[in-house]
Amino acid sequence: MAASWFTFSPDSLVERHRRQGKLRYVQLFNLIWAVWIFGDLLFQRTVSVSWIVATAISFPIFMVLYFLAYVRPLRHIGWYALVMVLLGLVTMNWNSSGGCCYVIFACAYLAFSARTRRSIAYMFVAVVVFVIEAFLLNWPMPVMITMSLVALSVGMGNVMYRVNAEKDAELKLSHEEVRRLAAMAERERIGRDLHDLLGHTLSLIALKLELSRRLFDRDGEAARREMEEAEQVTRHALAEVRAAVTGIRATGLAAELASAKLLLNASLVHFEYESDVPALPARVEAGLALVLREAVTNIHRHATANRAEAKIEWGDDELRFCIADDGKGGATVEGNGMCGMRERVRAMSGTLVVESARGQGTRIRVSIPLTVADRLAAPAPSALPDEKRLAS
């Protein structure tokens, strides 16, 4: 039973930190502040026997409470903080720095003990009781004020951390809900499109095949014509299905740029891009959208950048696309993502150049030659504005 108390609970503070991407044992570094429990040794040349006894008894109790507050369910943390406050109040008479330290740690944990307002109220009550006892012990007023402000600052800092973490969790849930609803709407749209596309066609094919079966024995020529028409309808339907699937798989470049902006802004990366994206040939737009998606993913995961941008330029005989960031650079080894981008650009008969000097960010340049058919499928360069408006 004792061992179960020191196992990591799924709803403990340390597990919540781990789910947010923090290492499980990083919280142990907060123990560095426990050195102030022995602060009296720095300000007094000698300590009394009572100080040694009080510290020897209280410090192990504090360590147990510290560990339990992290590994036990979060709903119990208020009780550990309360015991820590009582431990500090009892210890203050013999070890003044230790008593202050225990109360400060307790305020840090009280920030997670209840709702925001109630947690703040608990912290103020703990600090008021601490001030009353310090006054009865004839502590200097500057010391009481300083220690009270430190305790409240630590507690309020954790309150703000908790509020921000809750907002981030709510934002993540809202994003997931939006994506789920968008996926559901897309599935419904695909279902309607396929029904409209195939419902009439399959009914027509079935009707013609049934008619050809009935005419097979009486009029072979008419049956053959019906079967040929059914074959033509089938081939036409197959072409329409392929076109529909291509449209479903392809992502518009404008939509991909907007999605990239959301992803990078959530990572605190300022992203600029051309809001007036020119109409591009379907094969080029789909390929560039996938290249952009992979490049933005690399910026989000590896670049450690503050700014990023994407530009499209239409030259005389080629299309130039550039994605750049001001991150750490040094991308000398190409992984699966970069290889995938090269394959997609190569499939469009284009070239991809990566400039990634260490400390100078990364710049990906894509050049795609344009054929006459591509130019007929998109507006002429002169029809495009000379300067693009940047969206930030």
C-alpha positions in Angstrom: 0.0 0.0 0.0 2.8 2.4 0.8 4.4 1.7 -2.6 1.2 2.6 -4.4 1.3 6.1 -2.8 4.5 6.9 -4.7 3.4 5.6 -8.1 2.5 8.1 -10.8 -1.2 8.7 -10.9 -2.8 9.3 -14.4 -4.3 12.6 -13.2 -1.3 13.8 -11.3 0.6 17.1 -11.8 3.6 15.3 -13.2 1.5 13.4 -15.8 -0.2 16.5 -16.9 3.1 18.2 -17.5 4.3 15.1 -19.4 1.3 15.2 -21.7 2.1 18.8 -22.5 5.5 17.7 -23.8 7.6 18.2 -20.7 9.9 15.6 -19.3 8.5 13.7 -16.3 11.4 14.5 -13.9 12.0 18.1 -14.8 9.8 19.1 -11.9 12.6 17.9 -9.5 14.6 20.9 -10.6 12.3 23.0 -8.5 13.9 21.5 -5.5 16.9 23.8 -6.0 14.9 26.4 -4.2 14.8 24.1 -1.2 18.3 25.3 -0.4 16.7 28.3 1.4 15.5 25.8 4.0 19.1 26.0 5.2 19.3 29.8 4.7 19.9 30.5 8.4 23.3 28.9 8.0 24.2 31.7 5.6 23.2 34.5 7.9 24.1 33.1 11.3 27.5 31.8 12.3 26.1 29.2 14.7 22.7 27.5 15.0 21.1 26.1 18.0 20.3 22.5 18.7 16.6 23.3 18.4 17.3 24.5 14.8 19.1 21.2 14.0 16.3 19.1 15.5 13.5 21.1 13.8 15.2 21.0 10.4 16.1 17.3 10.7 12.4 16.5 11.4 10.7 18.9 9.0 12.9 18.5 6.0 12.1 14.7 5.4 8.4 15.5 5.9 8.7 18.3 3.4 10.4 16.0 0.8 7.6 13.4 1.1 4.9 16.1 0.7 6.8 17.6 -2.3 6.9 14.2 -4.0 3.3 13.3 -3.2 2.0 16.6 -4.5 3.5 15.8 -7.9 2.7 12.1 -8.2 -0.7 11.8 -6.5 -4.1 12.9 -8.0 -4.3 16.6 -8.5 -7.5 16.7 -6.4 -5.4 15.8 -3.3 -2.8 18.5 -3.8 -4.6 21.0 -1.6 -4.2 18.7 1.4 -0.5 18.3 0.9 -0.2 22.1 0.6 -2.2 22.5 3.8 0.1 20.2 5.7 3.1 22.0 4.2 1.7 25.3 5.5 1.3 23.9 8.9 4.8 22.5 8.7 6.2 25.9 7.9 4.2 27.6 10.7 5.5 25.1 13.2 9.1 25.3 12.0 9.3 29.1 11.9 9.9 29.4 15.6 13.3 27.5 15.3 14.2 27.7 11.6 12.9 31.0 10.2 14.2 30.5 6.6 12.9 26.9 6.5 9.5 28.0 7.7 9.3 30.7 5.0 10.4 28.2 2.3 7.7 25.7 3.3 5.0 28.3 3.1 6.3 29.5 -0.3 6.2 25.9 -1.7 2.7 25.5 -0.2 1.5 28.6 -2.1 3.0 27.2 -5.3 0.8 24.1 -4.9 -2.3 25.9 -3.7 -2.5 27.4 -7.2 -3.5 23.9 -8.4 -5.8 23.0 -5.5 -9.1 24.5 -6.7 -10.7 26.9 -9.1 -8.8 30.1 -9.8 -10.5 32.4 -7.3 -10.6 29.8 -4.6 -6.9 29.0 -5.1 -6.0 32.7 -4.8 -8.2 32.9 -1.6 -6.4 29.9 -0.1 -3.0 31.5 -0.9 -4.0 34.8 0.8 -5.2 33.0 3.9 -1.9 31.1 4.1 0.1 34.3 3.7 -2.0 36.2 6.3 -1.6 33.4 8.9 2.2 33.4 8.1 2.3 37.2 8.6 0.4 37.0 11.9 2.8 34.4 13.3 5.9 36.3 12.0 4.5 39.4 13.7 4.1 37.5 17.0 7.7 36.2 16.6 8.9 39.9 16.3 10.2 39.5 12.7 11.4 42.7 11.1 8.7 44.3 8.9 10.8 44.3 5.7 11.4 40.6 6.0 7.7 39.8 6.5 6.7 42.0 3.5 9.4 40.5 1.3 8.5 36.9 2.2 4.8 37.5 1.8 5.3 39.0 -1.7 7.5 36.2 -2.7 4.9 33.6 -1.6 2.1 35.4 -3.4 4.2 36.0 -6.6 5.1 32.3 -6.8 1.5 31.3 -6.2 0.1 33.8 -8.7 2.7 32.7 -11.3 1.4 29.1 -11.0 -2.2 30.3 -11.2 -1.4 32.1 -14.5 0.4 29.0 -15.8 -2.6 26.9 -14.9 -5.1 29.3 -16.6 -2.9 29.4 -19.7 -2.7 25.6 -19.8 -6.4 25.2 -19.5 -7.0 27.7 -22.3 -4.5 25.9 -24.5 -6.3 22.6 -23.8 -9.6 24.3 -24.7 -8.2 25.7 -27.8 -6.8 22.4 -28.8 -10.2 20.7 -28.3 -11.9 23.4 -30.3 -9.4 22.9 -33.1 -10.0 19.2 -33.0 -13.7 19.8 -33.1 -13.4 22.1 -36.1 -11.3 19.5 -37.9 -13.8 16.8 -37.0 -16.8 18.9 -38.3 -14.8 19.8 -41.4 -14.0 16.2 -42.1 -17.7 15.2 -41.5 -18.9 18.0 -43.9 -16.3 16.8 -46.4 -17.5 13.2 -46.2 -21.1 14.4 -46.6 -20.1 16.5 -49.6 -18.2 13.6 -51.2 -21.2 11.3 -50.6 -23.6 13.7 -52.3 -21.2 14.2 -55.2 -20.7 10.5 -55.7 -24.5 10.0 -55.5 -25.2 12.7 -58.0 -22.3 11.5 -60.2 -23.0 7.8 -60.1 -26.6 7.4 -59.2 -28.1 8.4 -62.6 -25.2 6.8 -64.6 -25.4 3.4 -62.9 -29.2 3.4 -63.3 -28.7 4.1 -67.0 -26.1 1.4 -67.4 -28.3 -1.1 -65.6 -31.3 -0.2 -67.8 -29.3 -0.6 -71.0 -27.8 -3.9 -69.9 -31.3 -5.2 -69.0 -32.6 -4.0 -72.4 -29.7 -5.6 -74.3 -30.4 -8.9 -72.5 -34.0 -8.8 -73.6 -33.0 -8.0 -77.1 -30.2 -10.5 -77.3 -32.4 -13.4 -78.8 -34.7 -11.2 -80.9 -32.5 -8.5 -82.3 -28.8 -9.1 -81.9 -27.8 -5.8 -83.6 -30.0 -3.7 -81.3 -28.6 -5.6 -78.3 -25.0 -4.9 -79.5 -25.8 -1.2 -79.8 -27.2 -1.0 -76.3 -24.1 -2.8 -74.9 -21.8 -0.3 -76.8 -23.8 2.6 -75.4 -23.5 1.1 -71.9 -19.8 0.7 -72.5 -19.5 4.4 -73.5 -21.5 5.5 -70.5 -19.3 3.4 -68.2 -16.1 4.9 -69.6 -17.5 8.4 -69.3 -18.5 7.7 -65.7 -15.1 6.3 -64.9 -13.5 9.5 -66.3 -15.8 11.6 -64.1 -15.0 9.5 -61.0 -11.2 9.9 -61.6 -11.6 13.6 -62.0 -13.7 13.8 -58.8 -11.1 11.8 -56.9 -8.3 14.0 -58.2 -10.2 17.0 -57.0 -10.8 15.5 -53.6 -7.2 14.6 -53.1 -5.8 17.9 -54.3 -5.5 20.8 -51.9 -5.8 24.3 -53.2 -2.6 26.4 -52.6 -4.6 29.3 -51.1 -6.2 26.9 -48.6 -2.8 25.3 -47.8 -1.3 28.8 -47.2 -4.0 29.7 -44.8 -3.6 26.4 -43.0 0.2 27.0 -42.8 -0.5 30.4 -41.2 -2.6 28.9 -38.5 0.0 26.2 -37.7 3.0 28.6 -37.6 1.2 31.3 -35.7 0.2 28.7 -33.1 4.0 28.0 -32.9 4.7 31.8 -32.4 6.2 32.0 -35.9 5.2 35.1 -37.9 4.2 33.9 -41.3 3.8 36.1 -44.4 2.5 34.9 -47.7 0.9 36.3 -50.9 -2.8 36.6 -50.3 -3.6 37.0 -54.0 -2.5 33.6 -55.3 -2.6 33.4 -59.1 -4.8 30.8 -60.8 -2.4 27.9 -61.5 -2.7 24.7 -63.6 -4.2 21.9 -61.5 -1.1 19.7 -61.7 1.1 22.6 -60.5 -1.2 23.8 -57.8 -1.6 20.3 -56.2 2.1 19.7 -56.3 3.0 23.0 -54.8 0.4 22.6 -52.1 2.0 19.4 -51.0 5.5 20.9 -51.1 4.3 23.8 -49.0 2.7 21.5 -46.5 5.9 19.5 -46.0 8.1 22.7 -45.8 5.8 24.3 -43.2 5.9 21.0 -41.2 9.7 21.1 -41.1 9.6 24.8 -40.0 7.2 23.9 -37.2 9.2 20.9 -36.0 12.8 21.7 -36.6 13.6 25.3 -37.6 13.2 27.2 -34.3 12.3 30.2 -36.4 10.7 33.6 -35.6 9.6 34.5 -39.1 8.8 32.6 -42.3 7.4 33.6 -45.7 6.2 32.1 -48.9 6.3 33.8 -52.3 5.1 33.0 -55.8 6.6 34.6 -58.9 5.5 33.9 -62.5 8.3 34.5 -65.0 8.4 34.3 -68.7 8.7 30.6 -69.0 8.7 29.2 -65.5 7.0 29.5 -62.1 9.1 30.2 -59.1 8.0 29.3 -55.6 10.1 30.1 -52.4 9.6 29.2 -48.8 12.0 30.7 -46.3 12.5 31.0 -42.5 15.0 32.7 -40.2 15.6 29.6 -38.1 18.8 27.8 -37.1 19.4 26.4 -40.6 22.1 23.7 -41.1 19.7 21.2 -42.7 22.5 19.2 -44.4 20.9 15.8 -44.1 17.7 15.4 -46.1 15.0 13.2 -44.5 11.9 11.6 -45.9 10.1 14.9 -46.1 12.7 16.6 -48.2 13.0 13.6 -50.5 9.3 13.6 -50.9 9.3 17.3 -51.9 12.1 16.6 -54.5 10.1 13.7 -56.0 7.0 15.9 -56.3 8.9 18.7 -57.9 10.7 16.3 -60.2 7.3 14.9 -61.3 6.4 18.4 -62.5 9.7 18.6 -64.4 10.9 21.2 -62.0 14.0 21.8 -59.8 14.3 22.2 -56.0 17.2 24.0 -54.4 17.7 24.1 -50.6 19.9 26.9 -49.0 20.4 26.2 -45.3 23.5 27.8 -43.9 23.9 27.2 -40.2 22.5 30.1 -38.2 21.0 31.8 -41.3 17.7 30.0 -41.7 16.5 27.8 -44.6 15.3 28.8 -48.0 13.6 26.4 -50.4 13.4 27.5 -54.0 11.2 25.6 -56.5 11.3 26.3 -60.3 8.7 24.7 -62.6 8.8 25.2 -66.3 5.5 26.2 -67.9 4.2 24.7 -71.1 1.9 26.3 -73.6 -1.0 24.2 -72.2 -0.2 25.5 -68.7 -0.3 29.1 -69.9 -3.7 28.5 -71.6 -5.0 27.0 -68.4 -4.0 30.0 -66.3 -4.1 33.8 -66.6 -1.2 35.5 -68.4 1.5 37.1 -66.2 0.5 40.6 -67.4 -3.0 40.0 -65.9 -1.5 39.5 -62.5 -0.8 42.5 -60.2 2.7 43.8 -60.2 2.9 43.7 -56.4 1.3 41.2 -54.1 -0.3 42.2 -50.9 1.3 40.4 -48.0 -0.9 38.8 -45.4 0.5 38.6 -41.9 
